[in-house]
Amino acid sequence: MFLNGSSDIVHLRQSPDFRLSVNTLLRNGILPTNGDLQAQTEALASQLKQDSVVEEIFAGRGVIHFRVSRNLLVQKVLEQLCQERHKFGVKSELFDGLKKGTTVVEFSSPNIAKKFHAGHLRSTIIGNFIANLKESLGNNVIRVNYLGDWGMQFGLLGAGFQLFGCQEKLKKNPLQHLFDVYVQVNKEAENNEVIGQAAREFFRRLEQQEHQALLLWKQFREITVEEYQQVYKRLGVHFDIYSGESFHQQQAQEVVQQLQRRGLLKTTEKGTGVVDLSSAGDMSSYSTVLRSDGTSLYITRDLAAALDRKERYNFDEMIYVTDKSQGIHFQQLFQILLAMGHSWAERCQHVPFGLVQGMKTRLGEVVFLEDVLDEARARMLRNMSQSKTTKEMVYPEDTAEKVGISALIVQDFKGPLGSDYKFDWDRILQAQGDTGVFLQYTHARLCSLIHRYGDGEEGAFDPSLLLDQRSISILQHLLRYDEVLYQSVQDLQPKHLVNFLMTLSHLAASAHRELPVKGSPQAVAQARLRLFSGVCTVLANGMKILGITPVEKM
């Protein structure tokens, strides 16, 4: 079990000895913490003895030292890679205790009638990573894009379009025109209360399902989704469900009635409906779920959406991916669901993320995600054209797009998701160092080698030809893959996988230089190709989980 992948197995002094820290396994939740340390150590040592790879073993208090047969180690890892390929690592015993069921992941969730803002990039790629990770481990994943398509801002936009909108301009450049209308009506509303009243009236008409108001709103929504899908296609992201607040605005009123029946809804002096969340019942902490005019709020619609999804999908867990400023909102959402008697709310989770600072293009401050993707492609295309190692390609723009997006994703995923980070074009597009470009370059280089000489998987190979330190270091690192995935699924942080893939890429780059295939005896070349093919497979598998499309030539 633990020989099949743990970072807690540490190679000692260039020898075939390993050290397994039981304390670290306990801290990481891989072992239960309610047992006797010495007994757990001895039980693990006994389990390791049964592995044919292990030659000698010694168990101390909380630490196990053991020696392995390098020949068998090489053979076992490479045979496992050859047999399992895309399933390598995910079949580990580490995952036996994890419940596999239905996971709903809500992510991206931009507001309709606006161009896709760069600020939604993080939610989109983080949610995609979580969905990919859960799916790779056997979960049934439902990807939900919960669009911001309801609320008072649509009252303002609807009133604004009636004043400043133009159907002809809407057909030519739909989202830009809606953006211009929204900016103009906001400006006018600052000094004109009549517009504010018109906005409230339009939203009231929407809530009452008035035909003309709904027609205009539906037009805005369809236009937006169509344009967003083009952006998602570029990012390699897909959704199973395009939902939105509008789907639940009728159900929101039913939620209010349920709160009333349970005695949870209170009315303030201002006439708003609130739920008391204070432990003492003194209203020191509460959540507003109803405006004084009876219209619903964001949290009311979120409550309705959660209840609907549970009924519709009977999920085992639901994960929301938004920026960290919404932490209190989700805390209140889960509290209200629990107060309503829904114990499954304990299996709902908010994954928060920090802000990206300084994301700009040559034109200045970035507003739209398309600008960022275009800039990444253009810069990468220029870098590729200036590089002496760039291969000839039929579609260089397509490769530049994929590599540029890889660079954006890796830059985003290198640190803790909750931290803010400073965006730097020059740093993220470097071909050397821990960047998405280096990751893609390593994968493409290995693909080129395999394309030229084969993958070494036909016929038998001699494991004794891979006992050099470079090969052993790579194999030891590959053994960690399952634990890295385990760590990732525990805290839903992509940094573990990014760091693993970066180290693997650096090890592969060194081995590529020092373990040549060309000019080596056939048996040696065959063994090395088997090793490089295994590295290439794991790199591609890990990149796909991160949401990166591996390129085979660059």
N, C-alpha and C positions, 0 to 999 in steps of 0.2 A: 504493500500500500504506500508506505512513505518513501520507498525507493523509487516509486513511480511518480515522484515529483514533489519535493519539498525544499523551500529555500532554507529550512532549518537543518538540512543536511549540508554540512560545510566541508569542503575538501581541504585536507591538512597537508601542508609542507610538501607539495609536489609528489605525494605518495598516494597509493590507492586507499588510504584510510579516510573515513568519514566520521563526522560527529553529528548526532541528532539531539537537539535540545528539546526535551519534553516540556520544559517551562514555557518555551515559545509557542509550542503547539497548544498549550492550555490558554495562553494569553490571546491567541488568534481564534479561539473557539473551536479548534479542530478536535480537541479532546474535551470531555466533560470536566468541569472543575470541582466536582463533588467527590472525587475519589482520592485514595491515598497515593501520594506522589511516587513512593518507592514501588508500590504494587503496580501502578500504571507503567512505570519504567520497565519493570521485569516482564510485564505482559507484552509490551511493545518489542522488547528484545527477543522474547520467545517467538513472536510473530515474524520478526525479521529473519530469524534462524531458518525458517521454513523456505525462504526465498533462495533459489538455486544460485543466485548471483553472489550471495554473501558467503565469505570463506571463514572469517573469524569475527567474534563479537565480544564486547565487554560492556556490562551495564553498571554505571555508577549511580549516584543519587540524582535523578533528574537529567542525566546525560548518558547517551549510548554511543560508544565508539565501535566502528566495525570496518572490516577490510573486505573488498569485493574482488571478484575475478573480472579484470578489465575485458578480457576476451568475451565473456558472457554478457557483460554490461553493454558493450558495443553491439553485439548481435541482437540482444533483447530489444534495445531502444530502436534500432534501425528496422528490425522486423515488425515491431509494433507500428512504426511510422508507415511502413509499406502497406500493412494490412488495414490500418484504420484511416489513414489519410486525413480527410476532413473531420473525422471524429476523434482524432488524436487529442488526448487530454480530457475530453468531455466525458469519456467512459470511466474515468477514475472512480475508485471506491470513495474518494472524498465527497462525492456528490450523492452517495447512496442515502444519506440522511436528509437530503433536501427534498422538500415536497414539490412535486411537479404538478402544476395545475394550470388554471387560466389566469393570466396576468393582463390587466388593462393598463396601458401606458398612455397618459394624456400629455402631449407635448406640442411644441411650436406655437399653436393657438394665437395667431396674429389677429388684428382687428380688420374687419372687412372695410371696403371702400377706401383703403389706404394702400399705397405701395408697400411691399414687404420691407420693413425697416431692418437695418443691420442688427439692431438690438435683439431680434428674434432668432439670430443665428445660433446662439448658445443653447437655447431651449430645443431647437430643432436637432442639432447634432448630438447633444447629450441624451435626449429622449430616444433618438435613433440607436445610439450605443446601448442603452439599457434594454431596449426592445431586442436588438440583435443578440446581446449577451444571454438574456432569458430564453430566447428562441434556440440558441445553440446548445443550451443545457436541457432542452426537451420540453420547455413550457409552451402552452398554447397562448400566443401573444396577440392581443387586439390593440392595434395602434389607432389612437383617437386624436383627431385634430379638432379641438373644441374652440371654434371661431368666436371671436368677440363680435357678434352680429346683432346685439340687442342693447338697449340702454338709452339714456338721455342724449348721448352723443349722436344717435341716429335721428332723434327729434331735431337736433340742431342741423344735421346734414340735410334732412328732408326739407326743413323750412328753408335752408340755404339754397338748395337746388331749385326750389320753386321760385326763389328770387333771382338767383344768379346762374342757374344751370342752363345747359344747352345740349339737347339730344345729339346734335351733329358732332359737337366736340367730344361727347361721351363715346361715340362710336369710333372716332379717330384715335384718341388717346385716353381710354376710360379712367384709369386710376390717377393719372396726372390731373385730369380735369376735376375729378372728385376731390383730390387733394387741394387744388386751387380754390374750389368752392368752399371747402371746409375752413381753409385759412381766412378767406374773405368774410365768411359769415361770423367766424369767431371775433374778428376785428370789429365788425359792425355791432355785434352783440355787446361789446364792452361799454358802448355809449348809447345803446338803444334797447330799452326794456321791452319794446314791442316785439323785437326779434326773439328775446328770451321767452316771452309768452307764446309766440308762434311755435318755438321748438317744443315747449311743454305740451302744447295742443297737438302737434304732429305725433309725438310719442304716445300720447293718450289714445289717438286714433289707431296707432299701430297695436297697442295693447288690446284695443276693442275690435281688432281684426277688420278695420275699415278698408274696403276694397281698393280704392285708389292709392292709399298710403302703402298698403301691402304690395301692390304691383310695383311701385317705385323701389321699395326696399328689396324685393326679390330680384329686380334688375341689378341693383348694386351688388347683391350677394353673388349672383351667377357670374357677373363680370370678374369679380375679385377672385373667386375660386379658380376660374379658368386661368387667370394670370399666375396665381400662386403655384398651380400645378406645374407650370413651366420652370419655375425656380426650384421646386422640389425635384424635378427630373434631373436638373443639373447637379444637384447635391446627392443624387442617388437615394433619395428618401421617398418612402411611400406610406400611405395611410389606408387602413381598412375602413375607417369611418370618418366622414366629414360631418361633425356635429356642430353644435353651437348653442348659445344661450337661448336663441329664439325657439329651439325645439322644446324647451322646458318652461316657457313663460306661462303656459296654461297650468302645467303641473306645479308651478311655484305657488299658485293660489291654493292648490290642494295641500301643499306642505304647510302653508299658513294655517289651514283648517286643522291639520293633524297636530300642530303645535298648540293650537287653542284647546283641542280635545284633551290633550295631555297636561294642560294647565301650565305650559311652558311660555306662552306668549303673554307679554305684559305691554300695556299702553302707557307711553310717557305723557307728560303735560303738553308736549308739542304735538301729540297725536301719532307719533311713530310707534311701530310695533317692534319690540325688542325681546331677546331671550337672555335671561339672567344667567351668567356663567360663573358667578362668584361662589366660592365654596361655602361662604357664610349666608348666602341668600340676601345680601344687602345691596345688590346692584353696583358693587364696586368694580365689577367687570361684566360687560354685557355686549351683545352683538345686535345691531339693528338689522331687521329682516324685512321691514315694510315701511315705505314712506307714508307721510301723513295723508297723501291723496290716494293711498291704497295700492299704488304701483309697486312692483317687486324690485328687489335689489340684486346685485351680483351674487351675493352669498345665498340668497333665496333660490336663485336659479341653479347654483352649484349644488345645493342640497337636493333639489329635484333631479338633477343630472345623475348624482351619485345613487339615489334610490332607483332611478330608471335603469342604470347600468347593472346594478345588482340583480334586479328582476330579469333583465334581458339576457345577461351573460353569465350570471351566477359565478362571478369571478372569485378567485382565492385571494388575490391581492390587487390593489390599485395604486399606481404610482403617478404623482403629478410632478411635472418638471417646469418650474418657473423661477424667476429671479428671487433672491433672498428677501426682498422687500415685502413679499406676500406671505412671509412666515406666519404672522399673527392671523391672517385670513384663514389659512389652512388649519391652524391650531383650533380656531373657533369652529370651523366647519366640522372637524372630527369630534369636537366636544359636543356640538349640537346633535350630531348623528348618534353618539353614545347616549345622550340624554333622552333621545327618542326611542331608545331600546335596541339600537342596531349594533350588536357587539362586533360585527365584521368591520366596523370603522377602525378597530385596532389594527387591522391589516391594510389600512390605507396609509400611504406615506408621501410626504412632500420632499422632493430632492431640490434643494435651493442652490443657486449659483450666483457668483459675483458679477461685477460689471467689467466690460472691456473699455479701457481708457485709451484715447488717442487714435481711434480707428479713422484714418483719413485716406483720401486718394489725392492725386495731384491737383484736383479741383477744389480741395478743401475738405470740410467736414462731411463725412458720409451720412446720408440719410437712408439710402436704399441698399438692400443686400445685393441686388444685381450689379451695382457699382463696385462692390467689393469683389464679387466673383469675376467680373470683367477685368478688374485691375490685377487680380491674382493670375489670371490666364495671360494677360499681356506681359506682365513682368516675367513670368516663367518662360514664355515663348522667347522673349528677348535673351534671357539667360541661356536657354538651350541653343539658340542660334550662335551665341558667342563661345559655347563650350566646344573644345576639340574632340571630346569623347561622344558627342551626340550622334546617335545613329540616324540613318535616313528613315523617314516615316511617311506613310501615305496620308495620315491625318495628324500633323503635328499640333494643330490647335486643340484637338480632342485630348491628346496626351498632356499638353500644357494645362488644360482645364483640370484634368484629374489630379495631376501633381500639385497644382496650385491649391486645390481644395484639400488635398492631403496635408499641405503645409499649414493651412488654416486650422484643420482639425487637431493636428499634433500640438501646435502652439497652444491651443485651447485646453488640451487634455493633460499637459505635462504636470500641472500643479493641482492642488485641492480645488474642487469645483466651487467651493464657497468663497474662494479668494478672488479679489479683483486682480486684473493684470494689465500691464501696459503693452499695447500693440506696437509691433515694430516690423515693418515690411522687410527691411534688409536682413534682419536676423532670421525671420521665419523661412525665407527663401534660400538660405545658404545651403550649398550642396554638401558641406561637411558639418559635423556636429550633430546634436540630437534634434534633427528636424524631419519633417515629413518628406522633404526632398531626398534626404539621405536614405530614409527608409525605402522609398520607391526606387532609388538608384541601386541599392543593394539587391532588391528583389529582381529588378530588370537585368542586372548583371548575372545573377544566378540563372535566370530564365535563358539568357543568351548562351551560357555555358552548357546548360542541359539541352537546349535546342541543337547545339553544335555537336555534342558528344554523346547525348543520351542521358538517361537518369540512373543508369547503373543497376536497374532493378531486374533485368533479365538474367536469369541464372544465379548461381551461388556466388557469394563473395567471402573473402577471408577477413574476419574481424581483427586478426593479428596485425593487419596492415594499417589499422587506425588506432594504434596505441600511443601515438605521439601526443604531446601535451595539448597542442591546438585542437585536435579531434576530441580528446577526452573533455576538454573545457566546454566545447560546444555540446557534447552529449549530456554532460552534467547540467548545463543550463536548460537544455530541452526537457530534462526531467522535472524542471520546476514549473512547466507550463500549466499543469492542472491546478497546482496550488495558487498560481497567479490568478487563474480564472475563479478559483474559490474565494480568494480575497476580494476580487472585483464584485462578485455577486453578493458578498456580505455587506459591503459599504457602498456599492454602486458608484465607485470612483474609477474612472478609466486610467488614472495615472499608473496603476500597477502594471497594466498591460502595455502601456506606452513604454515604460521603463524596461520591461522585459524584452520587448521587440527591439529597442535601441541597443541594449547590451548584446542581443543575438546578432544584430546587424554589424556591430563593431567586431565581434568574434568572427563572423563570417568573412568580413573584409580582410582581416588578418590572415585567416586560413586560405582565402583565395590567393593572396600574395605568396604565402609560404608553402602551400600544398598544391603545386601545379598539376593539372590533369594532362595538358599537352606535354608530350615528351616523356611521360612516366610509363613504366612497364604496364601492360594491359591490366594485370590483376590489381595494381596499385591505383590506376586510373578508375577502374570499376568501383573500388571501395570508396574512393574520394567522391565520385559522382553520386554514389548512394547517400553519402553524408550530406553533400550540397543539396541534393534533391529533397532530403528530409527537412533541412533548414528552410528551403524555399516554400515547402508546403506549410510549415508552421507560421512563417512570415505572412503568407497569403491568408491563412485562416485568421490570425490575429488582426490583421489589417481590416478584413471584412467585418469582424465584430466591432471594430472602432468606427466603421462606416466609411472606410477608405476603399476605393476600387483599385486593386493592384494593376500596375502597367507592366507589360512584358518587354517593352523597348523604350529607351529614352536616351 
